[in-house]
Amino acid sequence: MSFIKSRLRRLEDTYGQACPECYHKPDQGYVYYPDVGQEAPEVPACVACGGTLGFVLKVVYEGG
């Protein structure tokens, strides 16, 4: 469980950083569930640098 927590913490730290070109931060999460037929959402991009203004979380359940 600590492995998952440390990965999540690193992921949050990475996505919380501002773009070095335009200083925008990803400010919204987009969650989708491929197991129920949802497709990955489109994330808006920064007009200045083309970087994404959000992050995508793919939720997958293992087991049954």
Distance bins in CASP14 RR format, pairs under 12 A and 6 or more apart:
PFRMAT RR
TARGET T0000
AUTHOR 0000-0000-0000
RMODE 2
METHOD distances of the structure
MODEL  1
1 7 0 0 0 0 0 1 0 0 0 0 0
1 8 0 0 0 0 0 1 0 0 0 0 0
2 8 0 0 0 0 0 1 0 0 0 0 0
2 9 0 0 0 0 0 1 0 0 0 0 0
3 9 0 0 0 0 0 1 0 0 0 0 0
3 10 0 0 0 0 0 1 0 0 0 0 0
4 10 0 0 0 0 0 1 0 0 0 0 0
4 11 0 0 0 0 0 1 0 0 0 0 0
5 11 0 0 0 0 0 1 0 0 0 0 0
5 12 0 0 0 0 0 1 0 0 0 0 0
6 12 0 0 0 0 0 1 0 0 0 0 0
6 13 0 0 0 0 0 1 0 0 0 0 0
7 13 0 0 0 0 0 1 0 0 0 0 0
7 14 0 0 0 0 0 1 0 0 0 0 0
8 14 0 0 0 0 0 1 0 0 0 0 0
8 15 0 0 0 0 0 1 0 0 0 0 0
8 57 0 0 0 0 0 1 0 0 0 0 0
9 15 0 0 0 0 0 1 0 0 0 0 0
9 16 0 0 0 0 0 1 0 0 0 0 0
10 16 0 0 0 0 0 1 0 0 0 0 0
10 17 0 0 0 0 0 1 0 0 0 0 0
11 17 0 0 0 0 0 1 0 0 0 0 0
11 26 0 0 0 0 0 1 0 0 0 0 0
11 29 0 0 0 0 0 1 0 0 0 0 0
11 55 0 0 0 0 1 0 0 0 0 0 0
11 56 0 0 0 0 0 1 0 0 0 0 0
11 57 0 0 0 0 1 0 0 0 0 0 0
12 25 0 0 0 0 0 1 0 0 0 0 0
12 26 0 0 0 0 0 1 0 0 0 0 0
12 29 0 0 0 0 0 1 0 0 0 0 0
12 55 0 0 0 0 1 0 0 0 0 0 0
12 57 0 0 0 0 0 1 0 0 0 0 0
14 25 0 0 0 0 0 1 0 0 0 0 0
14 26 0 0 0 0 1 0 0 0 0 0 0
14 55 0 0 0 0 1 0 0 0 0 0 0
15 25 0 0 0 0 1 0 0 0 0 0 0
15 26 1 0 1 0 0 0 0 0 0 0 0
15 27 0 0 0 0 1 0 0 0 0 0 0
15 28 0 0 0 0 0 1 0 0 0 0 0
15 29 0 0 0 0 1 0 0 0 0 0 0
15 30 0 0 0 0 0 1 0 0 0 0 0
15 43 0 0 0 0 0 1 0 0 0 0 0
15 51 0 0 0 0 0 1 0 0 0 0 0
15 52 0 0 0 0 1 0 0 0 0 0 0
15 53 0 0 0 0 0 1 0 0 0 0 0
15 54 1 0 0 1 0 0 0 0 0 0 0
15 55 1 0 1 0 0 0 0 0 0 0 0
15 56 0 0 0 0 0 1 0 0 0 0 0
15 57 0 0 0 0 0 1 0 0 0 0 0
16 23 0 0 0 0 0 1 0 0 0 0 0
16 24 0 0 0 0 0 1 0 0 0 0 0
16 25 1 0 1 0 0 0 0 0 0 0 0
16 26 1 0 0 1 0 0 0 0 0 0 0
16 27 0 0 0 0 1 0 0 0 0 0 0
16 28 0 0 0 0 0 1 0 0 0 0 0
16 29 0 0 0 0 0 1 0 0 0 0 0
16 53 0 0 0 0 0 1 0 0 0 0 0
16 54 0 0 0 0 1 0 0 0 0 0 0
16 55 0 0 0 0 1 0 0 0 0 0 0
17 23 0 0 0 0 0 1 0 0 0 0 0
17 24 0 0 0 0 0 1 0 0 0 0 0
17 25 1 0 0 1 0 0 0 0 0 0 0
17 26 0 0 0 0 1 0 0 0 0 0 0
17 55 0 0 0 0 0 1 0 0 0 0 0
18 24 1 0 0 1 0 0 0 0 0 0 0
18 25 1 0 1 0 0 0 0 0 0 0 0
18 26 0 0 0 0 1 0 0 0 0 0 0
18 27 0 0 0 0 0 1 0 0 0 0 0
18 46 0 0 0 0 0 1 0 0 0 0 0
18 49 0 0 0 0 0 1 0 0 0 0 0
18 51 0 0 0 0 0 1 0 0 0 0 0
18 53 0 0 0 0 0 1 0 0 0 0 0
19 25 1 0 0 1 0 0 0 0 0 0 0
19 26 0 0 0 0 1 0 0 0 0 0 0
19 27 0 0 0 0 0 1 0 0 0 0 0
19 45 0 0 0 0 0 1 0 0 0 0 0
19 46 1 0 0 1 0 0 0 0 0 0 0
19 47 0 0 0 0 0 1 0 0 0 0 0
19 48 0 0 0 0 1 0 0 0 0 0 0
19 49 1 0 1 0 0 0 0 0 0 0 0
19 50 0 0 0 0 1 0 0 0 0 0 0
19 51 1 0 0 1 0 0 0 0 0 0 0
19 52 0 0 0 0 1 0 0 0 0 0 0
19 53 0 0 0 0 1 0 0 0 0 0 0
19 54 0 0 0 0 0 1 0 0 0 0 0
20 46 0 0 0 0 0 1 0 0 0 0 0
20 48 0 0 0 0 0 1 0 0 0 0 0
20 49 0 0 0 0 1 0 0 0 0 0 0
20 51 0 0 0 0 0 1 0 0 0 0 0
21 46 0 0 0 0 1 0 0 0 0 0 0
21 47 0 0 0 0 0 1 0 0 0 0 0
21 48 1 0 0 1 0 0 0 0 0 0 0
21 49 1 0 1 0 0 0 0 0 0 0 0
21 50 0 0 0 0 1 0 0 0 0 0 0
21 51 0 0 0 0 1 0 0 0 0 0 0
22 45 0 0 0 0 0 1 0 0 0 0 0
22 46 1 0 1 0 0 0 0 0 0 0 0
22 47 0 0 0 0 1 0 0 0 0 0 0
22 48 1 1 0 0 0 0 0 0 0 0 0
22 49 1 0 1 0 0 0 0 0 0 0 0
22 50 0 0 0 0 1 0 0 0 0 0 0
22 51 0 0 0 0 1 0 0 0 0 0 0
22 52 0 0 0 0 0 1 0 0 0 0 0
22 53 0 0 0 0 1 0 0 0 0 0 0
23 46 0 0 0 0 1 0 0 0 0 0 0
23 48 0 0 0 0 1 0 0 0 0 0 0
23 49 0 0 0 0 1 0 0 0 0 0 0
23 51 0 0 0 0 0 1 0 0 0 0 0
24 44 0 0 0 0 0 1 0 0 0 0 0
24 45 0 0 0 0 1 0 0 0 0 0 0
24 46 1 0 1 0 0 0 0 0 0 0 0
24 47 0 0 0 0 1 0 0 0 0 0 0
24 48 1 0 0 1 0 0 0 0 0 0 0
24 49 1 0 0 1 0 0 0 0 0 0 0
24 50 0 0 0 0 1 0 0 0 0 0 0
24 51 1 0 0 1 0 0 0 0 0 0 0
24 52 0 0 0 0 1 0 0 0 0 0 0
24 53 1 0 0 1 0 0 0 0 0 0 0
24 54 0 0 0 0 1 0 0 0 0 0 0
25 46 0 0 0 0 0 1 0 0 0 0 0
25 51 0 0 0 0 0 1 0 0 0 0 0
25 52 0 0 0 0 0 1 0 0 0 0 0
25 53 0 0 0 0 1 0 0 0 0 0 0
25 54 0 0 0 0 1 0 0 0 0 0 0
25 55 0 0 0 0 0 1 0 0 0 0 0
26 43 0 0 0 0 1 0 0 0 0 0 0
26 44 0 0 0 0 0 1 0 0 0 0 0
26 45 0 0 0 0 0 1 0 0 0 0 0
26 46 0 0 0 0 1 0 0 0 0 0 0
26 51 0 0 0 0 1 0 0 0 0 0 0
26 52 1 0 0 1 0 0 0 0 0 0 0
26 53 1 0 1 0 0 0 0 0 0 0 0
26 54 1 1 0 0 0 0 0 0 0 0 0
26 55 1 0 1 0 0 0 0 0 0 0 0
26 56 0 0 0 0 1 0 0 0 0 0 0
26 57 0 0 0 0 0 1 0 0 0 0 0
27 43 0 0 0 0 0 1 0 0 0 0 0
27 44 0 0 0 0 0 1 0 0 0 0 0
27 46 0 0 0 0 0 1 0 0 0 0 0
27 52 0 0 0 0 0 1 0 0 0 0 0
27 53 1 0 0 1 0 0 0 0 0 0 0
27 54 1 0 0 1 0 0 0 0 0 0 0
27 55 0 0 0 0 1 0 0 0 0 0 0
28 41 0 0 0 0 0 1 0 0 0 0 0
28 43 0 0 0 0 1 0 0 0 0 0 0
28 44 0 0 0 0 1 0 0 0 0 0 0
28 52 0 0 0 0 1 0 0 0 0 0 0
28 53 1 0 0 1 0 0 0 0 0 0 0
28 54 1 0 1 0 0 0 0 0 0 0 0
28 55 1 0 0 1 0 0 0 0 0 0 0
28 56 0 0 0 0 0 1 0 0 0 0 0
28 57 0 0 0 0 0 1 0 0 0 0 0
29 41 0 0 0 0 1 0 0 0 0 0 0
29 43 0 0 0 0 1 0 0 0 0 0 0
29 44 0 0 0 0 0 1 0 0 0 0 0
29 52 0 0 0 0 0 1 0 0 0 0 0
29 53 0 0 0 0 1 0 0 0 0 0 0
29 54 1 0 1 0 0 0 0 0 0 0 0
29 55 1 0 1 0 0 0 0 0 0 0 0
29 56 1 0 0 1 0 0 0 0 0 0 0
29 57 1 0 0 1 0 0 0 0 0 0 0
29 58 0 0 0 0 0 1 0 0 0 0 0
29 59 0 0 0 0 0 1 0 0 0 0 0
30 38 0 0 0 0 0 1 0 0 0 0 0
30 39 0 0 0 0 0 1 0 0 0 0 0
30 40 0 0 0 0 1 0 0 0 0 0 0
30 41 1 0 1 0 0 0 0 0 0 0 0
30 42 0 0 0 0 1 0 0 0 0 0 0
30 43 1 0 1 0 0 0 0 0 0 0 0
30 44 0 0 0 0 1 0 0 0 0 0 0
30 52 0 0 0 0 1 0 0 0 0 0 0
30 53 0 0 0 0 0 1 0 0 0 0 0
30 54 1 0 0 1 0 0 0 0 0 0 0
30 55 1 0 0 1 0 0 0 0 0 0 0
30 56 1 0 1 0 0 0 0 0 0 0 0
30 57 1 0 0 1 0 0 0 0 0 0 0
30 58 0 0 0 0 1 0 0 0 0 0 0
30 59 0 0 0 0 0 1 0 0 0 0 0
31 38 0 0 0 0 1 0 0 0 0 0 0
31 40 0 0 0 0 0 1 0 0 0 0 0
31 41 0 0 0 0 1 0 0 0 0 0 0
31 43 0 0 0 0 0 1 0 0 0 0 0
31 54 0 0 0 0 0 1 0 0 0 0 0
31 55 0 0 0 0 1 0 0 0 0 0 0
31 56 1 0 0 1 0 0 0 0 0 0 0
31 57 1 0 1 0 0 0 0 0 0 0 0
31 58 0 0 0 0 1 0 0 0 0 0 0
31 59 1 0 0 1 0 0 0 0 0 0 0
31 60 0 0 0 0 0 1 0 0 0 0 0
32 38 1 0 1 0 0 0 0 0 0 0 0
32 39 1 0 0 1 0 0 0 0 0 0 0
32 40 1 0 1 0 0 0 0 0 0 0 0
32 41 1 0 1 0 0 0 0 0 0 0 0
32 42 0 0 0 0 0 1 0 0 0 0 0
32 43 0 0 0 0 0 1 0 0 0 0 0
32 55 0 0 0 0 0 1 0 0 0 0 0
32 56 1 0 0 1 0 0 0 0 0 0 0
32 57 1 0 0 1 0 0 0 0 0 0 0
32 58 1 0 0 1 0 0 0 0 0 0 0
32 59 1 0 0 1 0 0 0 0 0 0 0
32 60 0 0 0 0 0 1 0 0 0 0 0
33 39 0 0 0 0 0 1 0 0 0 0 0
33 40 0 0 0 0 0 1 0 0 0 0 0
33 41 0 0 0 0 0 1 0 0 0 0 0
33 56 0 0 0 0 0 1 0 0 0 0 0
33 57 0 0 0 0 1 0 0 0 0 0 0
33 58 0 0 0 0 1 0 0 0 0 0 0
33 59 1 0 1 0 0 0 0 0 0 0 0
33 60 0 0 0 0 1 0 0 0 0 0 0
33 61 0 0 0 0 1 0 0 0 0 0 0
34 40 1 0 0 1 0 0 0 0 0 0 0
34 41 0 0 0 0 0 1 0 0 0 0 0
34 56 0 0 0 0 0 1 0 0 0 0 0
34 57 0 0 0 0 0 1 0 0 0 0 0
34 58 1 0 0 1 0 0 0 0 0 0 0
34 59 0 0 0 0 1 0 0 0 0 0 0
34 60 1 0 0 1 0 0 0 0 0 0 0
34 61 0 0 0 0 0 1 0 0 0 0 0
35 58 0 0 0 0 1 0 0 0 0 0 0
35 59 1 0 0 1 0 0 0 0 0 0 0
35 60 1 0 0 1 0 0 0 0 0 0 0
35 61 1 0 0 1 0 0 0 0 0 0 0
35 62 0 0 0 0 0 1 0 0 0 0 0
35 63 0 0 0 0 0 1 0 0 0 0 0
35 64 0 0 0 0 0 1 0 0 0 0 0
36 59 0 0 0 0 1 0 0 0 0 0 0
36 60 0 0 0 0 0 1 0 0 0 0 0
36 61 0 0 0 0 1 0 0 0 0 0 0
37 58 0 0 0 0 0 1 0 0 0 0 0
37 59 0 0 0 0 0 1 0 0 0 0 0
37 60 0 0 0 0 0 1 0 0 0 0 0
38 56 0 0 0 0 0 1 0 0 0 0 0
38 57 0 0 0 0 0 1 0 0 0 0 0
38 58 0 0 0 0 1 0 0 0 0 0 0
38 59 0 0 0 0 1 0 0 0 0 0 0
38 60 0 0 0 0 0 1 0 0 0 0 0
39 56 0 0 0 0 0 1 0 0 0 0 0
39 58 0 0 0 0 0 1 0 0 0 0 0
40 55 0 0 0 0 0 1 0 0 0 0 0
40 56 1 0 0 1 0 0 0 0 0 0 0
40 57 0 0 0 0 0 1 0 0 0 0 0
40 58 1 0 0 1 0 0 0 0 0 0 0
40 59 0 0 0 0 0 1 0 0 0 0 0
41 52 0 0 0 0 0 1 0 0 0 0 0
41 54 0 0 0 0 1 0 0 0 0 0 0
41 55 0 0 0 0 0 1 0 0 0 0 0
41 56 1 0 0 1 0 0 0 0 0 0 0
41 57 0 0 0 0 1 0 0 0 0 0 0
41 58 0 0 0 0 0 1 0 0 0 0 0
42 52 0 0 0 0 1 0 0 0 0 0 0
42 53 0 0 0 0 0 1 0 0 0 0 0
42 54 0 0 0 0 0 1 0 0 0 0 0
42 56 0 0 0 0 1 0 0 0 0 0 0
43 50 0 0 0 0 0 1 0 0 0 0 0
43 51 0 0 0 0 1 0 0 0 0 0 0
43 52 1 0 1 0 0 0 0 0 0 0 0
43 53 1 0 0 1 0 0 0 0 0 0 0
43 54 1 0 1 0 0 0 0 0 0 0 0
43 55 1 0 0 1 0 0 0 0 0 0 0
43 56 1 0 0 1 0 0 0 0 0 0 0
43 57 0 0 0 0 0 1 0 0 0 0 0
44 50 0 0 0 0 1 0 0 0 0 0 0
44 51 0 0 0 0 1 0 0 0 0 0 0
44 52 1 0 0 1 0 0 0 0 0 0 0
44 53 1 0 1 0 0 0 0 0 0 0 0
44 54 1 0 0 1 0 0 0 0 0 0 0
44 55 0 0 0 0 0 1 0 0 0 0 0
44 56 0 0 0 0 0 1 0 0 0 0 0
45 51 1 0 1 0 0 0 0 0 0 0 0
45 52 1 0 1 0 0 0 0 0 0 0 0
45 53 1 0 0 1 0 0 0 0 0 0 0
45 54 0 0 0 0 1 0 0 0 0 0 0
46 52 1 0 0 1 0 0 0 0 0 0 0
46 53 1 0 1 0 0 0 0 0 0 0 0
46 54 0 0 0 0 1 0 0 0 0 0 0
47 53 0 0 0 0 1 0 0 0 0 0 0
END
